[in-house]
C-alpha cells in the first residue's frame, strides 16, 4: 500500500511537472501597446526661466510630463494585469502655429490619448483639430482654469483635471463665509484673465452671502498718477472690510499685498490664502507619500499643475483598465459618464462631470507653508456647463 501511494504521488508529480513545462513553453500574450502623448509649447510664457524662479503661488513650477510619468509608474501592476503597455511620449511644439503639424503626426500614429499642457490659443487649436482629425481622441486640460473652456467654449473630447476659476472662487468664498469674514475689498488687475476672475468671484460672493465693499483696480509699471495704482496701502485704505481678495492672474502684484495693507487684514486669492488643486505640504489621505514619490521623480515639489497632470494619467489608466479591448470612443464616453471613479488622495472618489468634462474635486486652501482647509464643495453647482454631446467616431 505504501509503495502504491508513493507511486501515485510520483505519477502526480510527473504530470504536474509536465504541465508546468508546457506552461513555461507557451509564449506569453503580447501586451497591447498604447501611446499617451503629453503636448506642451516650447515658448510657453508660464515656463520662462525668470517666472519659474519667482514661483508665484498657484502657478506651475515645471511641465506636465513628470506628473503623467508618475501616474503610469503608479499604475504598473494594473496595466500589466490588463495586458496593456502604456508608453508616455512628449511632443514639444515650437509655437501655437505648430499645432496642425503635430496633429497630422498624431493622426498618422493613431494616438487617441492626449494630455495638453498648453496656453489657451494652442489648446483651442489642438481640441478643434483633434475633433476633426483624431475622431474620438480624448484631450485632458491640465493647465488652464478658464471658465469659458468649460461653458460656451467646451468640446465633447475635452476633459479638465485642473479646477476651474469658479471652483477656486467658490472654495475661497465658502471658507470666508464659514469664518464670518463677509465684507471683502477686491483688488483686480487689468488683464482679460483678471476680468474672468472677477466674474467668477462675483458669482461666488453672491452665492455665499459675501459683500464686496469696493473693487479697486491695480496696475504695475504706471507713471505719474498711475503710480498709485500699484500702491498697496492706498488701494486698501477703504475702511470697513474683513478681508482683501486679490484677483491677479499674473501673480506679480499679488505677492506684494500680504502684510502691506493699510489695515491688518487677511489676504486671499492670488496670494495669502490661495485655492489650488494641490500643495506640496498636503499630508492627508496618502498625500505625503505622493509628494515624496513626485519629488523623487521630478526633483521638485508637486504643485497643483503637477497633480492635474498626474490625475490625467490616472484617468487614462482607469479608462484602459476598465475595458481593455474597447476603443477610445467608448473610453471617452465612460469617463464622461461620471461613473469612472478616481483616487486623487483627497479623501473622496473623484469623477468627471458629464456636462462639461470637469473633474469634480475638493479644492485645497493653502498658504506658503501648509494647507489651512479643504473645501468639500469646491465645484460650482451649475456653472452653465455644456450641452451633452457624443464625441465624433
C-alpha positions in Angstrom: 0.0 0.0 0.0 2.8 2.4 0.8 4.5 1.5 -2.5 1.3 2.2 -4.4 0.8 5.5 -2.6 4.3 6.6 -3.3 3.9 5.6 -7.0 0.7 7.6 -7.2 2.4 10.6 -5.8 5.3 10.2 -8.2 2.9 10.0 -11.2 1.1 13.1 -9.9 4.4 14.9 -9.6 5.4 13.9 -13.1 2.1 15.1 -14.5 2.4 18.4 -12.6 5.9 18.8 -13.9 4.9 18.1 -17.5 2.0 20.7 -17.1 4.4 23.3 -15.8 6.8 22.6 -18.6 4.1 23.1 -21.1 3.0 26.3 -19.4 6.5 27.6 -19.5 6.9 26.6 -23.1 3.8 28.6 -24.2 4.6 32.1 -25.3 3.2 34.9 -23.2 0.5 37.0 -24.8 1.9 40.2 -26.2 0.9 43.4 -24.3 -1.3 45.8 -26.2 0.7 49.0 -26.7 -1.0 52.3 -26.2 0.7 55.7 -26.5 -0.1 58.6 -24.2 1.2 61.9 -25.6 1.9 65.0 -23.5 1.7 68.1 -25.6 3.3 71.3 -24.5 4.7 74.5 -26.1 8.4 75.4 -26.0 7.8 79.2 -25.8 5.0 79.0 -23.2 5.4 82.1 -21.1 4.4 80.2 -17.9 7.7 78.3 -18.1 10.0 81.2 -18.8 13.1 80.9 -16.6 12.6 84.1 -14.7 8.9 83.2 -14.0 9.8 79.8 -12.6 12.4 81.3 -10.4 9.8 83.7 -8.9 7.5 80.7 -8.1 4.2 82.7 -7.8 1.7 80.9 -5.6 -0.6 78.6 -7.5 1.5 78.9 -10.7 3.2 75.8 -12.3 6.8 75.2 -11.5 7.5 72.6 -14.1 5.9 70.9 -17.1 3.3 68.2 -17.1 5.4 65.3 -18.3 6.6 64.2 -14.9 3.1 64.1 -13.4 1.9 61.8 -16.2 5.0 59.6 -15.9 4.4 59.2 -12.2 0.7 58.2 -12.8 1.9 55.4 -15.2 4.5 54.2 -12.8 2.0 54.1 -10.0 -0.3 52.0 -12.2 2.2 49.5 -13.5 0.6 46.4 -11.9 -2.9 47.4 -13.1 -1.7 47.9 -16.6 0.2 44.6 -16.6 -2.8 42.7 -15.4 -4.9 44.3 -18.1 -2.3 43.3 -20.8 -1.5 46.9 -21.7 1.8 48.6 -22.1 1.2 52.4 -21.8 4.0 54.4 -23.3 4.4 58.1 -22.4 5.8 60.5 -25.1 6.3 64.2 -25.1 5.6 66.5 -28.1 7.0 69.9 -27.7 5.5 72.5 -30.0 7.7 75.3 -31.3 4.6 77.6 -31.1 0.9 77.7 -31.5 1.3 77.6 -35.2 2.8 74.1 -35.0 -0.4 72.5 -33.7 -1.5 71.5 -37.2 1.7 69.6 -38.0 1.6 67.9 -34.6 -2.0 66.8 -35.3 -1.0 65.2 -38.6 1.7 63.3 -36.8 -0.6 62.1 -34.1 -3.2 61.1 -36.7 -0.6 59.1 -38.6 0.3 57.3 -35.3 -3.3 56.8 -34.3 -2.8 58.5 -31.0 -6.1 58.7 -29.0 -4.9 59.9 -25.6 -3.5 63.4 -25.2 -2.5 65.4 -22.1 -2.4 69.1 -23.1 -0.2 71.5 -21.1 -0.8 74.5 -23.3 -1.7 78.2 -23.4 -5.3 79.0 -24.4 -4.8 79.6 -28.2 -2.8 76.3 -28.7 -5.2 74.3 -26.6 -8.2 75.5 -28.5 -6.5 74.8 -31.8 -5.5 71.3 -30.6 -9.0 70.4 -29.4 -10.6 71.6 -32.7 -8.1 69.7 -34.7 -8.5 66.6 -32.6 -12.2 66.6 -33.1 -11.8 66.9 -36.8 -8.8 64.7 -37.4 -8.5 62.3 -34.5 -12.1 61.2 -34.1 -12.7 60.1 -30.5 -9.3 61.1 -29.2 -9.6 62.4 -25.6 -7.7 65.6 -24.6 -7.0 66.4 -21.0 -6.6 70.1 -20.0 -4.2 70.1 -17.0 -3.1 73.7 -17.1 -6.0 76.2 -17.7 -8.7 77.2 -15.2 -10.6 79.3 -17.7 -14.3 79.0 -17.2 -15.1 79.7 -20.8 -13.4 76.4 -21.7 -16.0 74.7 -19.6 -19.1 76.6 -20.7 -19.6 78.1 -24.1 -16.3 77.0 -25.4 -16.3 73.4 -24.3 -15.9 70.3 -26.5 -17.0 66.7 -26.1 -13.4 65.5 -26.5 -12.1 67.8 -23.8 -11.7 66.8 -20.1 -10.4 69.1 -17.4 -8.4 67.8 -14.4 -7.4 71.4 -13.4 -10.0 73.1 -11.2 -11.9 75.9 -12.8 -11.9 79.6 -11.9 -15.4 79.2 -10.5 -14.4 76.2 -8.4 -11.5 78.1 -6.9 -13.6 81.2 -6.2 -16.3 79.1 -4.6 -13.8 77.4 -2.3 -12.5 80.7 -1.0 -16.0 82.2 -0.7 -17.1 79.2 1.3 -14.2 79.5 3.6 -14.7 83.2 4.2 -18.4 82.7 4.9 -17.6 80.0 7.4 -15.3 82.3 9.2 -17.8 85.2 9.0 -15.4 87.3 7.0 -18.1 88.6 4.8 -17.0 92.1 3.9 -14.5 91.9 1.1 -12.3 94.5 -0.5 -11.4 93.3 -4.0 -8.2 94.3 -5.9 -8.5 93.4 -9.6 -5.9 93.5 -12.3 -6.2 95.0 -15.8 -5.9 91.8 -17.9 -8.8 89.9 -19.6 -8.0 86.9 -17.4 -8.4 89.2 -14.3 -11.8 90.2 -15.5 -12.7 86.5 -15.8 -11.5 86.0 -12.2 -13.7 89.0 -11.2 -16.8 87.5 -12.8 -16.2 84.1 -11.0 -15.6 85.9 -7.7 -18.8 88.0 -8.1 -20.9 84.8 -8.6 -19.2 83.0 -5.7 -19.7 86.0 -3.4 -23.4 86.2 -4.2 -23.9 82.5 -3.7 -22.2 82.5 -0.3 -23.5 85.8 1.1 -20.4 87.9 0.9 -20.5 91.7 0.4 -18.0 93.5 -1.8 -17.2 96.7 0.0 -15.3 98.1 -3.0 -13.4 96.9 -6.1 -10.1 98.7 -6.8 -8.1 98.2 -10.0 -4.3 97.8 -9.8 -1.7 98.3 -12.4 2.0 97.7 -12.3 4.6 99.9 -14.0 2.5 103.1 -14.1 3.9 106.6 -14.1 2.7 109.8 -12.5 -0.9 109.4 -11.3 -1.0 105.8 -12.3 1.8 105.0 -9.9 -0.8 105.0 -7.1 -2.5 102.0 -8.8 0.4 99.8 -7.6 0.5 101.3 -4.0 -1.0 98.6 -1.8 -1.6 100.9 1.2 -3.6 103.4 -0.9 -5.5 100.7 -2.6 -6.5 99.1 0.7 -7.4 102.3 2.6 -11.1 101.6 2.2 -12.5 101.1 5.8 -14.9 98.5 7.0 -13.7 95.3 5.3 -12.8 92.0 6.8 -10.5 90.6 4.1 -8.7 91.6 0.9 -9.2 89.4 -2.2 -6.5 89.8 -4.9 -7.6 88.8 -8.4 -4.3 88.7 -10.3 -3.9 86.1 -13.0 -0.2 87.0 -13.5 0.8 86.9 -9.8 3.4 89.6 -9.7 1.3 92.2 -8.0 -0.4 89.8 -5.6 2.8 88.7 -3.9 3.4 92.2 -2.6 0.0 92.5 -0.9 0.2 90.4 2.3 1.4 92.5 5.3 1.4 95.6 3.2 -2.3 96.6 3.5 -3.4 99.8 5.2 -5.5 97.8 7.8 -4.4 94.5 9.4 -6.5 92.1 7.3 -6.0 88.6 5.8 -5.4 88.3 2.1 -6.9 85.7 -0.2 -6.9 84.9 -3.9 -3.7 85.1 -5.8 -1.6 85.5 -2.6 -2.1 84.8 1.1 -4.7 82.0 1.2 -4.7 80.5 -2.3 -7.2 78.0 -3.7 -5.4 75.3 -5.8 -5.6 71.7 -6.7 -2.6 70.5 -4.7 0.1 71.6 -2.3 3.5 70.1 -1.5 2.6 70.0 2.2 -0.7 68.2 1.9 -0.2 65.1 4.1 -3.7 63.5 4.5 -5.1 60.6 2.6 -1.7 59.4 1.3 -0.7 62.9 0.2 2.7 62.7 1.9 3.6 59.5 0.0 2.5 61.1 -3.3 4.6 64.2 -2.7 7.6 62.1 -1.8 7.3 60.0 -5.0 6.9 63.0 -7.2 9.8 64.8 -5.6 12.0 61.8 -6.2 11.0 61.6 -9.8 10.9 65.3 -10.8 13.4 66.7 -8.3 10.9 69.5 -7.3 7.8 69.8 -5.1 4.5 68.7 -6.5 2.3 71.7 -7.4 -1.4 71.9 -8.5 -0.5 71.7 -12.2 1.6 68.5 -11.5 -1.3 66.9 -9.6 -3.6 67.8 -12.5 -1.2 66.0 -14.9 -1.0 63.1 -12.6 -4.8 62.8 -12.5 -5.0 62.9 -16.3 -2.6 60.0 -16.4 -4.7 58.1 -13.8 -7.8 58.8 -15.8 -6.3 57.3 -18.9 -5.2 54.2 -17.0 -8.7 53.8 -15.4 -10.4 54.0 -18.9 -7.9 51.5 -20.3 -8.1 49.0 -17.4 -11.9 49.1 -17.0 -12.4 47.9 -20.6 -9.0 46.9 -22.1 -10.5 45.9 -25.5 -12.7 48.9 -26.0 -11.9 51.8 -28.4 -11.2 55.4 -27.5 -14.8 56.4 -28.2 -16.1 54.0 -25.5 -13.4 55.0 -23.1 -14.2 58.7 -23.5 -17.9 58.1 -23.1 -17.2 56.1 -20.0 -15.1 58.9 -18.4 -17.7 61.5 -19.3 -20.5 59.4 -17.8 -19.3 60.3 -14.3 -19.3 56.6 -13.3 -15.5 56.1 -13.5 -14.1 57.0 -10.1 -10.5 58.0 -9.4 -8.5 58.3 -6.2 -6.9 61.7 -6.1 -5.6 61.4 -2.5 -8.2 64.0 -1.3 -10.3 61.7 0.8 -13.2 61.0 -1.7 -13.8 59.5 -5.0 -13.4 61.8 -8.0 -15.2 61.7 -11.3 -15.8 63.9 -14.4 -19.0 65.9 -14.7 -20.9 64.6 -17.8 -22.0 68.1 -18.9 -18.7 70.0 -19.2 -16.0 67.3 -18.6 -14.7 68.9 -15.4 -13.2 66.7 -12.7 -15.2 67.0 -9.5 -12.7 67.5 -6.7 -12.2 69.2 -3.4 -10.0 72.3 -3.5 -7.1 73.0 -1.1 -6.8 76.4 0.6 -3.2 76.9 1.4 -0.5 79.4 2.2 3.2 79.0 1.6 3.8 76.5 4.4 0.7 74.5 4.9 -2.9 73.7 3.9 -5.3 75.6 6.0 -8.5 74.0 4.8 -10.1 71.9 2.1 -13.3 72.9 0.5 -15.5 69.8 0.2 -17.8 71.7 -2.2 -15.2 73.1 -4.4 -17.1 72.7 -7.7 -19.7 75.2 -8.9 -23.0 73.5 -8.7 -24.3 74.5 -12.1 -21.9 77.0 -13.7 -23.5 76.8 -17.1 -22.0 73.6 -18.4 -22.0 72.3 -21.9 -24.9 70.5 -23.7 -24.3 66.8 -23.6 -22.7 65.7 -26.9 -21.2 62.5 -28.0 -17.7 62.6 -29.4 -17.2 62.0 -33.1 -16.5 58.5 -34.1 
